[in-house]
């Protein structure tokens, strides 16, 4: 009876509660913590990639030329040739030096003009060499020095570290490398691009997990500590999630990145890495497979990766209509000329036009004749798949998304589904930080300071209450002081005990002003 009376009371009160909630102003946290869009431009597609990025530059928070790599001796190699080169050449009149222009120059200048972060990627995928260099103290420190010097000499906004295929034994050395690089970069950004991690219970679903299942090469705690942004390569899923594979048994399932898998990955990783740093990597490409249909299902043999511009003419040639699939991506199956059946498999002369009809026909043939039959499968990430992952990133409260790759070959509708960048909303009366601020200072610029500090979990003024995201104030108090001190330490501007520690001097203001609007 007591429960019933309470329920009746709440039901009567509910309209009043709804009206009250409707009059509560929307939190400003989204304004002080903008959703970020970044993207990799591969050096092997520099002409089309830079042209594509320039055309849509206002979409981005950050641009990532892809980039640099590491030689076997542990030194940095500029594979992209980001800046003009001086090359010696011999002529009949003797030896002369000429400057070769860089194809990246228009993009670099455009990014700087719009205050978009320009952060090249250092990509390294040789696990053996990586361990040898990072486990050698002098060589590791030399690489840290070279990377930091390259960033500063070229006026990059930071560096993106994408070291893939590391061994578990390299784990602590990689963390030490990140720590050393963080110290050397000072006020520059350290971005870390990291492989995805599927929950063990899903990765080994229906089987016994291997003894080393939980031994990972990436220490997420250290990565969360040293990296300003952590971008997760949530793609190339293929067959790694045995639970999802089992759920889709008997139907075509060869995902680049099933949104259901991506959600598992990001929820798992966000337990160790602050969501305010987490960036969801989204693919723009696909894969083609030779698929063999057996009576009980399909076997996939990966052929190659492709951009959508490769697959669509094939679909047109064979009269197939691509369509969305169970993973939220797009695909179609077909019998190429080399695999064309001698007669229609369904006993009619009807052309195969549905996106999965070739697969269904092959499976029916295999089960009826107790044999097998091959066909082709093209599967890729289109604008609709990209939009679903952007929506997922927002739903999960992630900092943003990163597109791999920007090269002119992605689905052109992608640009219609990527959200436009929305910078920090500048409070009335303060467009930038122009004066020294310290404990006791008041004004609109103090509120702006707190908003910038709140955009980074490492420098957040408060988690709740006055000074927290959405509740920034115009008073510089002790909480703001501590946040400023964290900011100065993070970017190597000042340390405890130094003159100006906790005060907004010229260097601190300059770095904070860099973050306004971007």
N, C-alpha and C positions, 0 to 999 in steps of 0.2 A: 504493500500500500504506500509506504514512504517513497519507494522508487517511482510509483505511478504519479504521486503528487508532484514530485520533483520534475518528472518528464512533462507534465501538463504545464507547470510553471515556466519551464524553459521554452516550450513551444509557444506560449503566449508572449514571452520576452524576446523571441527570436527576431521578429520584424524590427524591434527597437535596436537590437544588436547589429543587424544588417545595415540599418540607416546610419548608426554610429560608425561602423567600419567604412562605409562609403565616403565619409567625410574626413577620414584619416589621409593625409597627403601621402602620395606614393614615395617610397624611400628613394633617396638620391644615390644609393650605392652604385646603381648601374651607370650613373653619370660620372662617378669618381673612379670607376673601374671599367673602362671601355672594353668592348669585345674586339679582339684583335684578329687581323687577317694577315698572314704572311705566306710567302711562297718561294719555292726553289726554282731557279732557272739553270738548267744543265748547260755546261760549257759546250757540249757537242751539238747544241741547238741554239747557239748564242744569237744568231741573226733573227730567227723567228721568235725566240723567247724574249729578247729585249724589246722587240717591236710590240709583242703582245702585252708585256708588262707596262710599257710606256702608254699604250692606248688606254689602259685601265688603272693608271697609277693611283688615282684617288681611292681605289678600293683598299689599298694596302696600308698596314702599320709598319711593315718590315719587308724588305726584299733580300733574298739570299742567293747571290751568285754561287753556283755549285761547280767549281770553286777551286779549292786547293786539295792536295793530297800529300802523303808523306812517303818519301823515298825509303828504300831498304836501309839506308844509313841513318835514318831518323831525322833527316832534314826536310824542310818544307818545299813543296814544288807547286808553282802557280800554273796549274793545268789550264785555267780559264784565260790566262793572259789578260788580267783585269785592267792593267794600265799600259800605256804606250811603251814599247821596247826600243832600246838603242841597239842596233845591229851593225857589226862591222862588215863591210863589203869591199871586194877588190875590183878595181877598174883599171883600164890601161894607164890611168894617171896616178895610180897608187891605191892605198887603202883609205877608205873614208867611212864615217859612221852616219847612218841614217836612222830616223825615228819611224817605227812602224806604228800607226794609230791603232787604238783598241776599239773593238766593236762595242765594248761596254760603256764607253764614254758618255753617250747621250742618256743612258739609263742612270748612271752614277750621278751625273749632273742634275737630272730630273729629280732623283730621290733626295739629294741634298737640298734642292730648292724648295721642296715640299715638306722638308723635315721628316721624311720617312727613313726609318732606320735602315742603314745599309750594312748588313752583317753577312760576310761570306761564310761558306761552309768548308770545313776541312774534313774530307771524307777519307776513311782508312778502313780497309776490310781484310787485311792480311793478319790473321790472328797470331800466327807464329812470330812474325816480325814485330807486331805490336807488343807482345809479351817481352820479347828480347829488349826492345828499346825502353819501354816503361819500367821494367824491373831494374834497369841500369841507371842508378841515381844521376851521374853526370850527363848521360845522354837524355834522360827525361827532362832534367832542368834546362838543358840546352834547347830542347824542343819548346819548352814553355817560354824561354827567353825569345826564341825566334818568332813564335806566334804572336806574343805580346808586342814585339818590336814592329812586326808587319802591320798589326792593327793600328798602332800609333803613327807610324811613318806614312801610311796611306789614308789616314783620317777616316778609317772605318769606325762605325759605331760599336763594334764588338766583333765577336767570332762565334761561329756555330760549330760545335764539336760533334761529329758524326762518326764515331769509331765503332764499327759493326763487326760481329764475329769474334768478340773477345772470349778468352777462356775464363773459367772460374778462378784459375790461379792468378789472373791479371787483375782481379777485382780490387784489391787494396792498392795496387800500383796505379790503377786508373783513378781511384778516388784521390790519391796523393797528387796525381797530375792535375786534376781539377782544382784542388786546393792551391797548388802552386800557381796555376794559371789565373785563378781568381785574384790572388795577391798581386800578380804582375800587371793585370789589366787595369787596376785602379778604378776609375769611374766609367770604364767601358763595359758593355754587356757581355756576359758569358751565357750563351744559349747551348743547351745540350739536346741533341737528337738521339733518342733511345728506342731500342727495339720494343715491340709489344710483349706482353706477358699474359698468357692464357691461364685462367685458374686451373690448378693441377687436377681437380676433380673432373673438369670438363675435358682437359687435354688427354687424360688417361681413362676416360669413361668406358666402363665395361672391360677394362684390362687392369693389370697391376702396374702401379707407378714404378718407374725405374728408381734405383737407390739414389741417383743423383738428381732426382726430379726437382728438388728445392734448392739446388746449388746454382745460383744465378751469377752471371758475370757483372751485373750492375748492382751497386749498392744504392738503393733508392734513398736511404737516409742521407748519405753523403751528397748525392746528386741534388736532393732537395735543399741542402745546406749551401752548396757552392754555386748553383746555377740560377740565373735570373729567370729563365724560361726553360721549361722541359717539354720538348715536342715528342710525342709518342707516334711511332710509325705503325699506326693501326691499319695495316694493309698487308697484302700477300698472305692472307689467311689460308686459302686453299684447303688442306685437309687436317689442320692442326687441332681443331675442336671436334673430338670424337663424339661428343654428345650431340652437337648440331648435325654432324654427319649421320648419326643414327636416326635423328628425328626426320631427316630428309632422305632416308633410304628409299630407293626405288624411283626417285625423281632426279632430274639434273641438278647437281649442286657442286659448283666449282667457283666459290666466291672469291673476289678480290678482297672484299671487306663487307661481310654481312653486318648490317646495323645491329643485329642481336648480339653478335660476337664482339663488335666494337664496344657496345655498352658494358659487357662483362669485363673487357680489358680495362676500360677507363675507371670503372668502379673499383676494381682491384687495385690499380695503381694509385688512385686518389686516397687510398688508406695510408700511403706512405709519403706522397708528394702533394703539397698544398695545391688545391684547385686553382688558386689565384696565379699559379705559375704554369699550370698544365695547358698544353696546346695539343689539340687533336689533329694528327696528320691524316689528310684525306687524299686518296689517289684519284688521278684523272685518266688512267690507262686501263688496259685489260689484257687478257691472255687468250690465245687460241690453243685448243687441245685436239689431239687425235683421241677419239673416244671409242672404246669397244663395248658394244652391248652384249651382255650375257643374259641368260635366263633369269638371273636373280639381281641384276643391276648393271652398273657401269664401271668401267676402269678408265682412268684419265691419264693420258701421256702428254705432258706439257710440251708445246712446240716453241712458242715465242710470245713476247709481249708486243702490244701494239697500241697505237692511238686510235680513237674512233674513226678517223679518216681512212684507216685501212679496212675496217670491218664493213662500213656502210656500203661501199661499192660492191663488195662480195654479196651482201644481202640482196642488193638490187639485181646483180647478175643472175643469181639463182632464184629470184622471185620469192624471197623469204621476208617476212615482216618481223623485225626485232621487237621484243616486248619485255616488260618488267618481269622479273623472276622472283623466286621465293626469298632471295637474299636482299631484295630491294634494289638490285642493280638491273642491267639489261643484257639480253643474250639472244642468240638464235643458233639452231643446229641446221646442218645441211650436208648433202652428199656431194662432195666435189667430183669433178669429172673422173678423176682417178679411182674414186670409190663408188661411182654411180652403179646402183643395182641394175642387173640386166633387164628386169621387168618391174613394173609398179608393185610395191610390197603389199598394197591393200587390194590388189586385184582389179583396180580401176585405172583410168588414164588421168585421174585428177592430179594436177601438179601439187607438189608439196609446198605450201606457202606459210603455214603457221610457224611461229618461232621455235616450237619444240616438236613439230610433227615428224621430222627426220629421226629424232631420238626415239619417239614413241614407236615409229614404224620399225626401227632397228631392234628395239626391245621385243616387240611382238614377233618379229621374224626369229630372233634368237630363242625365245621361249617356245615357239611353235615347232621349230626344227631341231631344238636341242643343240644349237651351234652358237655362232657369234657373228657379229657384223659391225664394221667400222663406219664412223661418220665423223664430221668435224663440229666443234663447238666453239663459238666466239662469245666471250663474256667480258663485259667491261663496266666501268663506272661512268655513268652519264650525269647530266645536270640534276635529274631527280634524285639520284643516289647521293650526290654532293649535298643537295638541299636537306635531305633527311639526316645527314651527319652534322650539318651546321645546327639543325634543330636539336639534335641530341646533345651537342656540346653546350648549347644554351640551357637545355633542360637540366643537365648535370652540374651547371654552374662553373664550367671551365673558362679559362681566360680567353680562349679563341681557337682558331683553326689554322693549319698550315697546309698549303696545296702542293702536292707533288704529282705533276710538275707543271710549270708555266713554260710552254714551248711552242704555242700556236697550234698544237694538235689536239687540245682538249675539246670537249663538247662546247661549242660557242655559247650555248644557253647558260653555261656555268656563271657567266658574268651577270646574269639576271637574277640568280639565286643567292649570290654572295652578298651579305649585308654591307652597306656602305659604312666606312669607319666613322664613329661618332666620338670625338675627342672629349676630354674632361670639360664639363660645363664651367665656364669661368664665372665666378660670382661677381655681382655688380660692384663696381668700384675698384677692381683689380684685374688687369690683363696680364701682368707678369710680376715677378718679385724684383723690386728695384732698390730696396733699402735693407739695412741691417735689422734683423729681427732677433729678439732674445726674450727671456722670461719677463713677462709684464707688458710686452708689446700687444697692441690691439689693432683691429682694422680688418678690412676685407682681404688684404693680402695674407693675413694670418689664416683666414679660412681657406684661401687658395693653397697655402702651404700645407695645411692639414689634408686637403683633398689629394694633393700630389703624393704625400706620404702614405695615405690610405690606399693608393693604387697598387702598392707593393706589400705583401704580407710581412716582409722582413722589416718594414719601417712603419707599420700601421700604428697610429696614435693610440687607439683603444679598440677592443673587440666589441664593446657595447657601451651605451651611454654617451655622455658628452665627448666629442672628439672622434667618435667612431664613424665608419662609413655611413653617410646620410645624416649624421648629426654633428658635422664639423662646426666649429664655433669661431668667433673673432678674437678669442683670447689665447695668448701664448702662455700656457701653464707648464707644470712639471711633466705631464704626459707628452706634450709637444716637444719639450726639451729632450726627453729620452728618445723620442722617435727621430729627431734631428741628429742626435748622437749616433744612433744606429745607421742612419743614412750616410753620415760622414765616414764612419768606419767601413761600411760596405763598399763605398766607392773610393776609399783610400785618400780622403780629403783631410781628415784630422783624426787624431787618436786621443784617448783619455789623458788629460794632463797638459795637452798642447794648447797654445793660445788660440782662441776662437772655437774651441770644442763646445758644441751645443749652440753656437751663434751662427746666424746666416751671414757669413762674409762673402766676398766676391766669388770665390771658387764654388762655394756651396750653392749660391744663388744661380750661378751659371749652369751647374748641372741640373738643378731643379727646373730651371726655365727650359732646358732641352726637352723635358718630359711634358711640358704644357702643350696640349693639342696633339701630341704624339706619344 
